[in-house]
Amino acid sequence: MTAVLQVLVQLVMFMHLDFKTEDGWNMLSFVFTVLILGLVVGGSLWIMQHLHLNMMIG
């Protein structure tokens, strides 16, 4: 959870991502970041769940 928050803070503070400009690049960058974060977090949780089910003893 804190890693996701850290990525979003870095996007705003260091990469100066804002939605005030008329270009669609900032919004596209934000959507891409959220998509990648969702894939990484969701994939990690999915892998851990399946490892837990496959490694259960008994």
Beta strands, then each sheet from edge to edge (+ up, - down):
end
